[in-house]
Amino acid sequence: MVDRQNANSSLPHNRRYFFRSNCIMLLNFSQRCHCAWWAILIGFCLVSGCSKKPVAAKAPPPPEVYVDQPIERTITNYEEYTGRMAAVKTVELRARVSGYLDKVQFEDGADLPKDALLFQIDDRPFRAAVSQAQSTVSQLEARLERLRRTEDRAFRLIEQKVTTTEDYEVAKYQALETKSELEAARANLDIAKLNLEFTTIRSPIDGRISRRLVDPGNLVQADITPLATIVSLDPPYTCWDADERTVL
């Protein structure tokens, strides 16, 4: 083989320079290609690493479910309403006779038994009326007794034919008139006694009384002036309003 150095030395100077230049260029081109391949390889690795698929998240555990056995039973449909309590008995107290209120015998809002004393109206005029009616009854009783004796005497005289039938009939009918007057007087006496009794106002039921509406000293008019209200407590009513469709 011919030595490369000798061969090169045998070449002309220009051609030796051209040959060296070409070798350098080829060497540089080879290095550039080698670097380019490495760059492409690194880029491919980078792209492959960036495009790596994300790891899927772990699925959560299933939720807890509470299970119970069904219950079989009969139920009733119902509706809810707003109700109110009401007393079974409600009495508005009024005086049955007119007069001036003398006393109030209860405390406002008290629970009272039946026949408890509530109000007292001045009873002096009514006591006088009872005495007057009693006197009228006594007077008529005496007159009736006298006329009956006169009637009996006239009847005996008729039997003896001493007097006329007209005198007997007069005595008889006078006694009947007096008897009717006596019955009316006795009825007036009963009314006077009732009015005297009405001056005392008592509770008609067991229950709770309201506040008094009239103070002592005021004039109370019969069947007009309200005095108080009393309601029963046990048992009560339960009241509520329901529409017609629900009731039907």
VEXMI-962739 format. One record per residue (C-alpha): residue number from 0; residue in one letter; x, y, z. Coordinates in Angstrom, 3 decimals, padded with zeros to 6 digits. Example, Ala and Ser with C-alpha at 12.3 -4.5 7.8 and 13.67 -1.06 7.14 Angstrom:
% residues 2
+-----+-----+----------+----------+----------+
!   n ! res !        u !        v !        w !
+-----+-----+----------+----------+----------+
!   0 !   A !  012.300 ! -004.500 !  007.800 !
!   1 !   S !  013.670 ! -001.060 !  007.140 !
+-----+-----+----------+----------+----------+
***
This chain:
% residues 248
+-----+-----+----------+----------+----------+
!   n ! res !        u !        v !        w !
+-----+-----+----------+----------+----------+
!   0 !   M !  000.000 !  000.000 !  000.000 !
!   1 !   V !  001.080 !  003.493 ! -000.702 !
!   2 !   D !  001.518 !  005.544 !  002.402 !
!   3 !   R ! -001.300 !  008.170 !  002.762 !
!   4 !   Q !  001.169 !  010.786 !  003.845 !
!   5 !   N !  003.305 !  010.088 !  000.834 !
!   6 !   A !  000.306 !  010.098 ! -001.416 !
!   7 !   N ! -000.787 !  013.370 ! -000.015 !
!   8 !   S !  002.608 !  014.796 ! -000.347 !
!   9 !   S !  002.674 !  013.789 ! -003.904 !
!  10 !   L ! -000.515 !  015.667 ! -004.667 !
!  11 !   P ! -000.403 !  019.251 ! -005.684 !
!  12 !   H ! -000.820 !  021.926 ! -003.046 !
!  13 !   N ! -004.224 !  023.146 ! -004.293 !
!  14 !   R ! -005.648 !  019.709 ! -004.516 !
!  15 !   R ! -004.365 !  018.891 ! -001.049 !
!  16 !   Y ! -006.190 !  021.958 !  000.293 !
!  17 !   F ! -009.373 !  021.047 ! -001.542 !
!  18 !   F ! -009.183 !  017.546 ! -000.229 !
!  19 !   R ! -008.764 !  018.750 !  003.345 !
!  20 !   S ! -011.634 !  021.165 !  002.956 !
!  21 !   N ! -013.886 !  018.419 !  001.745 !
!  22 !   C ! -012.881 !  016.190 !  004.587 !
!  23 !   I ! -013.574 !  018.917 !  007.124 !
!  24 !   M ! -016.945 !  019.620 !  005.537 !
!  25 !   L ! -017.832 !  015.957 !  005.593 !
!  26 !   L ! -016.736 !  015.746 !  009.184 !
!  27 !   N ! -018.807 !  018.772 !  010.150 !
!  28 !   F ! -021.821 !  017.436 !  008.216 !
!  29 !   S ! -021.474 !  014.091 !  009.974 !
!  30 !   Q ! -021.322 !  015.802 !  013.367 !
!  31 !   R ! -024.342 !  017.947 !  012.523 !
!  32 !   C ! -026.320 !  014.903 !  011.443 !
!  33 !   H ! -025.283 !  013.100 !  014.553 !
!  34 !   C ! -026.433 !  016.005 !  016.733 !
!  35 !   A ! -029.672 !  016.282 !  014.778 !
!  36 !   W ! -030.402 !  012.614 !  015.371 !
!  37 !   W ! -029.777 !  013.040 !  019.041 !
!  38 !   A ! -032.047 !  016.120 !  019.143 !
!  39 !   I ! -034.797 !  014.206 !  017.330 !
!  40 !   L ! -034.410 !  011.312 !  019.726 !
!  41 !   I ! -034.560 !  013.590 !  022.785 !
!  42 !   G ! -037.549 !  015.441 !  021.356 !
!  43 !   F ! -039.323 !  012.189 !  020.697 !
!  44 !   C ! -038.689 !  011.114 !  024.273 !
!  45 !   L ! -039.947 !  014.425 !  025.567 !
!  46 !   V ! -043.063 !  014.260 !  023.402 !
!  47 !   S ! -043.652 !  010.702 !  024.469 !
!  48 !   G ! -043.275 !  011.692 !  028.118 !
!  49 !   C ! -045.672 !  014.681 !  027.794 !
!  50 !   S ! -048.256 !  012.686 !  025.899 !
!  51 !   K ! -048.299 !  009.950 !  028.514 !
!  52 !   K ! -051.848 !  009.063 !  029.472 !
!  53 !   P ! -052.912 !  010.250 !  032.977 !
!  54 !   V ! -053.351 !  007.646 !  035.647 !
!  55 !   A ! -057.070 !  007.024 !  036.300 !
!  56 !   A ! -058.314 !  008.110 !  039.779 !
!  57 !   K ! -059.271 !  005.401 !  042.165 !
!  58 !   A ! -063.038 !  004.889 !  042.254 !
!  59 !   P ! -064.715 !  005.798 !  045.583 !
!  60 !   P ! -066.167 !  002.999 !  047.624 !
!  61 !   P ! -069.923 !  002.373 !  047.221 !
!  62 !   P ! -072.155 !  004.368 !  049.619 !
!  63 !   E ! -073.651 !  002.741 !  052.658 !
!  64 !   V ! -077.312 !  001.880 !  052.269 !
!  65 !   Y ! -079.552 !  001.176 !  055.245 !
!  66 !   V ! -082.154 ! -001.466 !  054.602 !
!  67 !   D ! -085.203 ! -002.171 !  056.745 !
!  68 !   Q ! -088.026 ! -004.608 !  056.447 !
!  69 !   P ! -091.416 ! -003.142 !  055.436 !
!  70 !   I ! -094.190 ! -002.983 !  058.042 !
!  71 !   E ! -097.746 ! -003.831 !  057.120 !
!  72 !   R ! -100.486 ! -002.162 !  059.110 !
!  73 !   T ! -103.796 ! -000.348 !  058.662 !
!  74 !   I ! -103.623 !  003.448 !  058.647 !
!  75 !   T ! -106.355 !  006.078 !  058.720 !
!  76 !   N ! -106.280 !  009.177 !  056.562 !
!  77 !   Y ! -106.367 !  012.341 !  058.601 !
!  78 !   E ! -106.281 !  016.110 !  058.213 !
!  79 !   E ! -104.843 !  018.755 !  060.518 !
!  80 !   Y ! -106.874 !  021.788 !  061.552 !
!  81 !   T ! -106.398 !  024.601 !  064.020 !
!  82 !   G ! -108.930 !  024.129 !  066.824 !
!  83 !   R ! -110.084 !  026.060 !  069.845 !
!  84 !   M ! -111.516 !  025.154 !  073.192 !
!  85 !   A ! -115.013 !  026.285 !  074.120 !
!  86 !   A ! -117.130 !  025.857 !  077.212 !
!  87 !   V ! -120.083 !  023.502 !  077.112 !
!  88 !   K ! -122.157 !  025.919 !  079.182 !
!  89 !   T ! -121.944 !  029.713 !  079.089 !
!  90 !   V ! -124.252 !  031.873 !  081.202 !
!  91 !   E ! -124.446 !  035.634 !  080.988 !
!  92 !   L ! -125.637 !  036.834 !  084.371 !
!  93 !   R ! -128.328 !  039.525 !  084.435 !
!  94 !   A ! -130.549 !  040.774 !  087.181 !
!  95 !   R ! -134.201 !  039.697 !  087.136 !
!  96 !   V ! -135.331 !  042.729 !  089.126 !
!  97 !   S ! -134.348 !  046.380 !  088.975 !
!  98 !   G ! -132.566 !  048.005 !  091.855 !
!  99 !   Y ! -129.280 !  049.356 !  093.162 !
! 100 !   L ! -126.419 !  046.889 !  093.451 !
! 101 !   D ! -125.480 !  046.509 !  097.096 !
! 102 !   K ! -122.693 !  043.876 !  097.239 !
! 103 !   V ! -120.401 !  041.784 !  095.030 !
! 104 !   Q ! -119.600 !  038.481 !  096.713 !
! 105 !   F ! -116.851 !  037.012 !  094.475 !
! 106 !   E ! -113.358 !  037.678 !  093.156 !
! 107 !   D ! -112.800 !  038.181 !  089.433 !
! 108 !   G ! -111.819 !  034.950 !  087.656 !
! 109 !   A ! -112.644 !  032.692 !  090.598 !
! 110 !   D ! -113.831 !  029.094 !  090.245 !
! 111 !   L ! -117.221 !  028.850 !  091.907 !
! 112 !   P ! -119.614 !  026.022 !  092.754 !
! 113 !   K ! -123.258 !  026.002 !  091.833 !
! 114 !   D ! -125.539 !  028.250 !  093.940 !
! 115 !   A ! -122.595 !  030.365 !  095.146 !
! 116 !   L ! -123.655 !  033.911 !  096.108 !
! 117 !   L ! -122.520 !  036.423 !  093.488 !
! 118 !   F ! -124.458 !  039.698 !  093.729 !
! 119 !   Q ! -126.791 !  041.278 !  096.236 !
! 120 !   I ! -129.284 !  043.948 !  095.182 !
! 121 !   D ! -130.794 !  046.255 !  097.796 !
! 122 !   D ! -133.808 !  044.208 !  098.956 !
! 123 !   R ! -135.538 !  046.666 !  101.289 !
! 124 !   P ! -138.174 !  047.781 !  098.737 !
! 125 !   F ! -138.936 !  044.168 !  097.915 !
! 126 !   R ! -139.312 !  043.201 !  101.551 !
! 127 !   A ! -141.833 !  046.018 !  101.931 !
! 128 !   A ! -143.688 !  044.752 !  098.859 !
! 129 !   V ! -143.878 !  041.271 !  100.411 !
! 130 !   S ! -145.287 !  042.695 !  103.643 !
! 131 !   Q ! -147.857 !  044.697 !  101.713 !
! 132 !   A ! -148.964 !  041.678 !  099.682 !
! 133 !   Q ! -149.155 !  039.590 !  102.844 !
! 134 !   S ! -151.411 !  042.204 !  104.464 !
! 135 !   T ! -153.711 !  042.216 !  101.442 !
! 136 !   V ! -154.004 !  038.454 !  101.609 !
! 137 !   S ! -154.838 !  038.544 !  105.300 !
! 138 !   Q ! -157.465 !  041.233 !  104.722 !
! 139 !   L ! -159.174 !  039.283 !  101.974 !
! 140 !   E ! -159.096 !  036.077 !  103.998 !
! 141 !   A ! -160.966 !  037.844 !  106.804 !
! 142 !   R ! -163.510 !  039.301 !  104.399 !
! 143 !   L ! -164.068 !  035.937 !  102.774 !
! 144 !   E ! -164.658 !  034.350 !  106.157 !
! 145 !   R ! -167.241 !  036.999 !  107.019 !
! 146 !   L ! -169.056 !  036.655 !  103.719 !
! 147 !   R ! -169.191 !  032.876 !  104.082 !
! 148 !   R ! -170.830 !  033.219 !  107.448 !
! 149 !   T ! -173.279 !  035.704 !  105.991 !
! 150 !   E ! -174.021 !  033.224 !  103.222 !
! 151 !   D ! -174.661 !  030.419 !  105.722 !
! 152 !   R ! -176.944 !  032.623 !  107.795 !
! 153 !   A ! -178.914 !  033.710 !  104.726 !
! 154 !   F ! -179.307 !  030.068 !  103.726 !
! 155 !   R ! -180.791 !  029.195 !  107.128 !
! 156 !   L ! -183.127 !  032.178 !  106.955 !
! 157 !   I ! -184.351 !  031.018 !  103.576 !
! 158 !   E ! -185.182 !  027.634 !  105.052 !
! 159 !   Q ! -187.117 !  029.414 !  107.773 !
! 160 !   K ! -188.672 !  031.633 !  105.092 !
! 161 !   V ! -187.553 !  034.742 !  106.964 !
! 162 !   T ! -185.496 !  036.289 !  104.130 !
! 163 !   T ! -185.646 !  036.304 !  100.367 !
! 164 !   T ! -183.585 !  034.318 !  097.901 !
! 165 !   E ! -182.118 !  037.562 !  096.579 !
! 166 !   D ! -180.383 !  038.299 !  099.896 !
! 167 !   Y ! -178.914 !  034.809 !  099.910 !
! 168 !   E ! -177.592 !  035.141 !  096.341 !
! 169 !   V ! -176.015 !  038.519 !  097.114 !
! 170 !   A ! -174.113 !  037.043 !  100.071 !
! 171 !   K ! -173.125 !  033.998 !  097.997 !
! 172 !   Y ! -171.706 !  035.942 !  095.043 !
! 173 !   Q ! -169.926 !  038.425 !  097.286 !
! 174 !   A ! -168.137 !  035.500 !  098.879 !
! 175 !   L ! -167.154 !  034.162 !  095.450 !
! 176 !   E ! -165.807 !  037.567 !  094.373 !
! 177 !   T ! -163.822 !  037.854 !  097.562 !
! 178 !   K ! -162.443 !  034.385 !  097.035 !
! 179 !   S ! -161.198 !  035.368 !  093.560 !
! 180 !   E ! -159.647 !  038.534 !  094.961 !
! 181 !   L ! -157.940 !  036.447 !  097.615 !
! 182 !   E ! -156.432 !  034.139 !  094.998 !
! 183 !   A ! -155.124 !  037.154 !  093.069 !
! 184 !   A ! -153.667 !  038.604 !  096.265 !
! 185 !   R ! -151.945 !  035.322 !  097.022 !
! 186 !   A ! -150.472 !  035.326 !  093.485 !
! 187 !   N ! -149.215 !  038.869 !  094.063 !
! 188 !   L ! -147.673 !  037.694 !  097.309 !
! 189 !   D ! -145.884 !  034.907 !  095.456 !
! 190 !   I ! -144.579 !  037.407 !  092.902 !
! 191 !   A ! -143.372 !  039.702 !  095.675 !
! 192 !   K ! -141.562 !  036.805 !  097.313 !
! 193 !   L ! -139.958 !  035.841 !  093.995 !
! 194 !   N ! -138.789 !  039.409 !  093.420 !
! 195 !   L ! -137.314 !  039.423 !  096.905 !
! 196 !   E ! -135.527 !  036.169 !  096.099 !
! 197 !   F ! -134.253 !  037.598 !  092.796 !
! 198 !   T ! -132.397 !  040.327 !  094.656 !
! 199 !   T ! -129.871 !  037.610 !  095.529 !
! 200 !   I ! -128.045 !  036.436 !  092.397 !
! 201 !   R ! -126.380 !  033.030 !  092.640 !
! 202 !   S ! -124.278 !  030.941 !  090.276 !
! 203 !   P ! -126.491 !  028.698 !  088.111 !
! 204 !   I ! -123.640 !  026.271 !  087.272 !
! 205 !   D ! -120.225 !  025.110 !  088.438 !
! 206 !   G ! -117.559 !  027.056 !  086.590 !
! 207 !   R ! -115.286 !  030.060 !  086.313 !
! 208 !   I ! -116.631 !  033.580 !  086.450 !
! 209 !   S ! -115.374 !  036.600 !  084.546 !
! 210 !   R ! -114.668 !  040.024 !  085.970 !
! 211 !   R ! -117.605 !  041.986 !  087.332 !
! 212 !   L ! -119.142 !  044.421 !  084.877 !
! 213 !   V ! -121.002 !  046.533 !  087.456 !
! 214 !   D ! -119.679 !  047.922 !  090.719 !
! 215 !   P ! -121.744 !  048.328 !  093.895 !
! 216 !   G ! -123.857 !  051.473 !  093.991 !
! 217 !   N ! -124.913 !  051.381 !  090.336 !
! 218 !   L ! -128.477 !  050.962 !  089.164 !
! 219 !   V ! -129.201 !  047.539 !  087.694 !
! 220 !   Q ! -132.082 !  047.195 !  085.265 !
! 221 !   A ! -133.945 !  043.918 !  085.067 !
! 222 !   D ! -133.035 !  041.719 !  082.074 !
! 223 !   I ! -130.910 !  044.516 !  080.556 !
! 224 !   T ! -127.780 !  045.166 !  082.605 !
! 225 !   P ! -125.117 !  042.419 !  082.221 !
! 226 !   L ! -123.342 !  041.670 !  085.473 !
! 227 !   A ! -120.790 !  038.953 !  084.598 !
! 228 !   T ! -120.299 !  035.760 !  082.595 !
! 229 !   I ! -119.694 !  032.290 !  083.982 !
! 230 !   V ! -118.548 !  029.262 !  081.953 !
! 231 !   S ! -118.253 !  025.588 !  082.752 !
! 232 !   L ! -114.789 !  024.007 !  082.794 !
! 233 !   D ! -115.177 !  020.247 !  082.518 !
! 234 !   P ! -115.785 !  018.817 !  079.987 !
! 235 !   P ! -114.981 !  021.393 !  077.255 !
! 236 !   Y ! -115.894 !  021.517 !  073.582 !
! 237 !   T ! -113.163 !  021.278 !  070.914 !
! 238 !   C ! -114.148 !  023.335 !  067.879 !
! 239 !   W ! -112.462 !  023.638 !  064.470 !
! 240 !   D ! -113.430 !  024.754 !  060.984 !
! 241 !   A ! -113.300 !  022.205 !  058.123 !
! 242 !   D ! -114.240 !  022.652 !  054.499 !
! 243 !   E ! -117.293 !  020.874 !  053.124 !
! 244 !   R ! -115.301 !  018.682 !  050.754 !
! 245 !   T ! -113.207 !  017.212 !  053.555 !
! 246 !   V ! -116.274 !  016.531 !  055.711 !
! 247 !   L ! -118.075 !  014.774 !  052.890 !
+-----+-----+----------+----------+----------+
***
